[in-house]
Amino acid sequence: MDLSTHTYRVVGKEHPQVDAIEKVTGKSQYTSDLVLPGMLWGKILRSPIHHGKIKKIDTREAAELRGVRAIITGKDVPKIGWGASFGADTAGDIYTLVQDRVRFKGEEVAAVAADDERTAEEALQRIEVEYAELPAVFDPEEAILPGAPQLHNDITNNIPLRLQFQKGDVEKAFKEADVIVEDRFSSQRVHQCYMESYDCLANWDDQGRLTLWVGSMHLSGVRLTIASLLGLHVSKVRVVQPSIGGAFGSKIHMNSIFPASAILSRMTRRPVKFVYSREEEYLASRPRFSGFYKARTAARSDGTILGRELKYVYNCGAYVDRSQMVLLVSCHRSDNLYRIPALKTDAFLVFTNASPVGAYRGFGNGQISLTWELQLDMIAEKIGMDPADVRLKNATQPGDTTVHGWKITSCGLEESIKRCVALSDWKEKRQQQAASRGLGMACTIHENDDRHAPGFAGSKARVEIWEDGKVVIRSGEGDYGQGRHTTFVQIVSETLGVSAKDISSCNPDTDITPYALGPWGSRVMLSGGIAVQRAAADARQKILAVAAGLLESRPEDLDIAEGKIFLRSAPNYFVTIADAAKESLYRRNGGLIIGEGTEEPNTDKMDVHRSTNPCSTYSFATQVVEVEVNRETGQVNILKVTAGNDVGTPLNPASITGQVEGSILQGLGYGISEEMLFKDGNMVNPSFVTSGTPNAYDMPETKIFFTDTFDPYGPFGAKGGAELGSPPTPAAIANAVYNAVGVRIKDLPLTPEKILAALAEKAKKENQ
């Protein structure tokens, strides 16, 4: 069967979210909603200084407070760290609680468990800590200078990781160039701003078994790390994922409250729950990193890109954590978006006395897209070519092998550019040059199922058919708001022939769901979806075999629809799925029908030093943003966003459209308003209101479409798309502002102050 032309019954159709009613009626249970008998409240004492040695911690007064059940400090927790991997030079050095030296304001110093939240907070105020302050450094460019404060004794010049590589003949590229552009760009630190803050509930039972309820994106990873930290057999640790109120990458990280809650629960023999305040989120979670980027690009007069030289410097904060992986991905992902024969890259992580950073929707893509997409517009201007045509000239095509060795199978990039041009009236509006109005374009590429390590990089799933005919999906890949439950139900319904209303999907639970890697690189749809599809196909084969015996026929002569298994030649001759499932369960040597599926891609570990193909397939997107700039105030008004997305087959068009819309709004915030502001290293705006977080009222008119792309590897031709919306948005806005008022802002966000200053400088030069 040619699946690319097949008409599906459920897949590709709009389907309501299967958990929508629970969410809108408030019945969904998040970790903060959970209450166990005898439960205690946990709170973290955080460092009030940026850098210093701990000379003394006195917990006696706090311990005497009525209702305080336990207090722990660095001496009470295992001397085992976590956080560094994937090529960083430093060992894992993040601990549950600080051992002897704090490196950022907000670092975890002590933890308390008390009868209620207020008592726990009062206990924190009674803990006395004596610090010997040390000099601090906050600017990454200052941190690498001789004489700068050194944050880690085993790291020279505060550089834990440096990636240098060259592909192709860069010297030749610049020698043959007709035009060269060279610029410096920068991006700010921003928070993911998920609605549900970090939380955790731990319960250590009388059999010595630990259960954690956490809103984590990577339950299997949490289980393994907790077992290692606490010296437990993995079988002694169970991790359950309740509903999650957003994550956007941050919640894939380990968090000190996970082991702290477990240790306190073991000490008190009672459940212990931690819930971050919003201020704690800004102080100590893992926001998107800031950095600066120098880029030099060579091109011919016909728009052909010849080569690039790049230097990236990222402020990773006080510890490496997962930022090394973000660096690995971001310093070469965009190189595969266009046909580039040569490039040279030098990328750094730099320690400073800021909180550590991590993943945020796009995984470093937004920062690097800024440098690429602005320079393409600069080249277009120098050679007198339409920016859209420059992109079409160099766009990666199906069948390409990129400069890094990525093998492009399906690719809707060219289509997305052309349709965005048509739907946005790009040619007409740019020629009309309406006063203070402009259009800008930017593109992006994103991975699916990317392989960061040499081990297992796939997904596993089980599909069970119960004796009443109902079907249960068990996958360790979680739902963080992206609609995984619904699309998995659609995949099983289409494959198995069972009505979607008779299928349910479990939340991940390490006791009852298979091992899973989590959502690296939008892999849940691709890798998780394929595993679910294969598990459903396996279950289908098994139940058809049982039904064939009941119907005295061959399995290949049977079909399934609406809860019935019937002869294709005689549809009225049937048994119900419940009949067949009962027969399987209760017959001699029978059992529950369980279909199993595994997806293990034939990919290579991501490596910038050699050509590899780290993903089975890749997703693409183009955006055109139309703006109006107020020359008096510098305010940018977003009039319209046209977004073309290559997600292969949209399994649930309503769901993926919502994903793109939400991602675009985050990109708008990143582009024009959001920023974590600091004065002398102290964050001055730790809240949604003051940090510039956009909301639904800030959403402009959008025109979202999906390219006519079918991926031969994905489930029913689908690819991931949840991270396509935000990466191109800031660059498209910056290009639109330039088109509108003629000033090029290279530093995010595009605030009114920056635009007014640029307009004043432009006017000054014009009057000279």
PEVENNOR-V310051 format. One line per field, one symbol per residue. ss: DSSP state (h for helix, s for strand, l for the rest). phi: phi as a letter, one per 40 degrees, with the letter a starting at -180 (. if undefined). A space follows every 50 residues. Layout:
ss = ???
phi = ???
This chain:
ss = lllllllllllllllllllhhhhhlllllshhhllllllsssssssllll lssssssslhhhhllllsssssshhhlllllslllllllllllsllllll sslllllsssssssllhhhhhhhhhhlssssssllllllhhhhlllllll lllllhhhllsssssssllhhhhhhlllsssssssssllsllllllllss sssslllllsssssllllhhhhhhhhhhhhlllhhhssssllsllllllh hhlllhhhhhhhhhhhhhlllssssllhhhhhhhllsslssssssssssl llllssssssssssssslllllhhhhhhhhlllhhhlsllllssssssss slllllslllllllhhhhhhhhhhhhhhhhhhhlllhhhhhhhhslllll slllllslllllhhhhhhhhhhhllhhhhhhhllllssssssssssslll llllllllssssssslllllsssssllllllllhhhhhhhhhhhhhlllh hhssslllsllllllllllhhhhhhhhhhhhhhhhhhhhhhhhhhhhhhh hlllhhhssssllssssllssssssshhhhhhhhhhllllllsssssssl lllllllllllllllllssssssssssssllllllssssssssssslsll llhhhhhhhhhhhhhhhhhhhhlllllssllssllllllllllllhhhll ssssssllllllllhhhslllllhhhhlhhhhhhhhhhhhhlllllslll lhhhhhhhhhhhhhhhhl
phi = .cccbccccbcgbcbcccbccccccgccbcdcccbbdgcbcbabcbccbc aicccabbbcccccccgcbabbbdccbdcbbahcafhccccdbcbdbdca acbachccbabbbbcacccccccdcccbbbbbcbcbbbcccccccdgcdc cbccbcfgbcabbbaabgccccdcccccabbaabbabbcbccfccccdaa bbabcccgbbbbbbcccbccccdcccdcccgbcdccbbbbbccbcgafhc ccccadccccccccccccfbcbbbbcccccdccbcbccccibabbbbbac ccgccbiabbbbbbccgcbcfccccccdcccacccccbcbcaabbbbbbb cbcbccbacaehfgccccddcccccccccdccbgbcdccccccbccbdgc bcccgcccccabccccccccdcccfdccccccfcdgbabbbababacbfc cbbccdbbababbbbcccgcbbbbbcccbbhcgddcccccccdcccgbcd ccbbbcccaccbbcdacgcdgfccccccccccccccccccdccccccccc cfacdccbabafgbbbcdcadccabcccdcccdccbccgciccbcbabbb ccbbccaccacbbcbcabbbabbbbbbbbcccbgcbbccabbbbbcbgcc cbdcccccccdccccccccccbbcaccbbfgccbbcadcccgccbdcccc cbbbbbccbbcccccfgcbcacbcccdccdccccccccccbgbbcbbccc cdcccccccccccccccc
